[in-house]
Amino acid sequence: MNINWEALNLDPQLLWADYILPWGTQIILALVIFIIGRMAVGIISGTIKKVMTKANLDPILVSFLSGILRTVMLLLVIVFSLSQLGLDTTSLVALLGAAGLAVGFALKDSLSHFAAGVMLILFRPFKVGDFVEVDGVMGSVDQITIMSTRLKSPDNKVIIIPNSNVFGNTMTNFSDQPTRRVDMVFGIGYGSDLLKAKAILEEMVNEHELTLAEPAPKVAVSELADSSVNFIVRPWVNAADYWTVYWGMMEAVKLRFDQEGIEIPFPQVSVHMEKDD
């Protein structure tokens, strides 16, 4: 088909020089920028992902951060490609910024959970299997995700806590150190032999198979209470043996005091009644 350029009142040479060549060049450059930029984004995001993986970061965190980084870099490549076509990208950037701000306000709680999850994964105040107290609840850490932490209570209940509540509150990790001190209090009556009771407690602590010689255990009178003389008994044990020693000592001390005739008092109230004539 032959085009009658004279009828269209167009000069083929001017059309080629003023429109086709400049626009074709811009389109080709834009495509080149997009293709090369996309390849560069893939290389950069892949390298960063490998670095984070070698740094032993949590796989969920690695995947999430690398995905965000890849998306941001692709958006920049698209903006640069569009600007090469001569389009005004200022409005597009402003629109993306406004959209990001709106999403940030809408998801501010979720973003706070995410940020706290990143901090937990990076700083590792506890790990899976540790027994902790977090946000007023106690349990063994079962799972740490980017948004929440899952605990299992001693009675096998599952407790899910948002990460912002975890990182924003006091955390107590009972499993972080290899040893723990068992704090116990035993009371005897004022009429019982104080030195004999102390000697029995020291003997029981020192001869217990699960208590440690170092640091040395402590047995001392801590309080002259209303109805009892109270001893503090503080042996050191391996963290895994804490409750075995605690419960075992409670039972053993009661049985031994009964055998030795040492009274363990309980709260009593004396009522004196006067009879009027």
Secondary structure, DSSP 8 states (H G I E B T S, - for coil): ----HHHHT--HHHHIIIIIHHHHHHHHHHHHHHHHHHHHHHHHHHHHHHHHHHTT--HHHHHHHHHHHHHHHHHHHHHHHHHHTT---HHHHHHHHHHHHHHHHHTHHHHHHHHHHHHHHHH-SS-TT-EEEETTEEEEEEEE-SSEEEEE-TTS-EEEEEHHHHHTS-EEESSSSSEEE--EEEEE-TTS-HHHHHHHHHHHHHH-TTB-SSS--EEEEEEE-SS-EEEEEE-EEEGGGHHHHHHHHHHHHHHHHHHHT----------------
